[in-house]
Amino acid sequence: MGDVELARMTWQEAREAAASDRLVILPVGSTEAHGPHLPLDVDTHQVALVARAAAEQVGALVAPALPFGYATTWMAFSGTVTLQADTFQQVVFETASSLVSHGFRHVVILNGHRPNGTLIDVAARRVID
């Protein structure tokens, strides 16, 4: 089935994938503290792996994972990077809208960090509207 990573395609291959109505999975994670035993990219790493496994099963593509989410609660821990709610929502909206503008009609936003959820719901609604 070839590589499922959109970022590894040429723009011509991406155009062909959109024209063939392929689903795109957009993984969204976070860079934040998870205690002393785990790296900061756990949420992003895991959601990217799940997205890739799902894409391989159903013939979908995987967009580059968004590594920054809404993580204000963890800002007391070094290395945490957060986006404010409106910024995060706008990044998700613009990323998904970019995919749609290039002809991808089916975009699944796969969340790997629970606090992102409500903001993703609003961004997705905005894309649909």
N, C-alpha and C positions, 0 to 999 in steps of 0.2 A: 504494500500500500504506500510505501515511501515514507518520507519524514512527515510528521504531523505538525511540526513547528512552523508557524506562519513566518516568523522572523528569519528562517533559513531559506525561504523561497525568494525567487526574484519577483519583481512587480508583475511580470507577465504571468508567472505561475499563480500568483495571488489572484490576478484578474480571472484566469481560467477556473480557479477554485470557486470564486464567487459566482461565476457564470454557471457552474455545475451544481449550484445550490448547496454547497457544503456548510455544515454547521461550524461555528467558531465558538470555542470555549475561552472565556476571558477569566483567568485565575486572578483573584485579588487576595493579597495577604497583608502582612504587617511586619515591621521591624521593631521588636520590643523585647523587653526582659521576660524571661520565663524561669527565673530562679537561677541559682548558680550552676545548674547541671545541664542547661541547654543553650544553644547559640541563639542569637537574636533573630535569625531568619527562619525559625521553626515554622511559623504560619505560612510564610511564602513558599518555603521549600516543600512542605507537605501538600499545599493546594496545587502547586505546579506538578508534582508527581501524580496526584489523583487526576488532574486534568489530562495529563498525557496518557495515563492508563485508560481513562474513559474514551479519549479521542481515538486511541488505537482500536478499541472495541467497536466503535460505531462509525469509524471513517471520518471523524471530525478533524478540525484543525485546532491548535492551541495558540492563542495570542501570547505575547510576552506577559509574564506575570507582573502585576503591579505590586511593588515591594513595600509601599507605604500606605498605611491605613489610618483609621481614627483610633489613636492610642494615648489619649491625653492622661488617662489614669496611671500609666506606667512611666510618665516623664521623670519621676524621681529616680529612676534607674538609668544609669549611664548607657548610652548607645541607642536608647529608644528614640525613634523618629516618628513624629506624628504630623498629620495634616489636620487643619481645622475642619470642622464638619462641612462647611460650604465649599472649601477647597477640594476636599476628598470627593464630595459628591460631584463637583464640576469635572474633576479628572476622570472619574468613572463615566460620566455622561459623555464627555468629549471623546474618550477612547472608544466606547461602544458606538457612538454616532459616526466616528471616522470609519469604522468597519462597515456600518450600514451604508454610508455614502459611497462606498466602493462596491456595493452590490451584495454584500453578505446579508441575507434576509433573516437568518436564524443565528442569534447570538445568545449564548448562555453565560451569565456572570456567575462564576463559582467562587463563593466566599470561604476564605480560610481563617477568618478572625471575627468572632461573634459580634463585637461592637460595630463592625462595618455594616451589619445587616440592614438596619432601617434606612441608612443613607443610600445603600445600594438599591433598595426598593424604590426610593424616590427617584434616583438617577435612571433606573430602568423605566419607570413610568414616564419620565420626561423623554426618553428615547422613543418609546412607543407613541407618545403624543406627537 
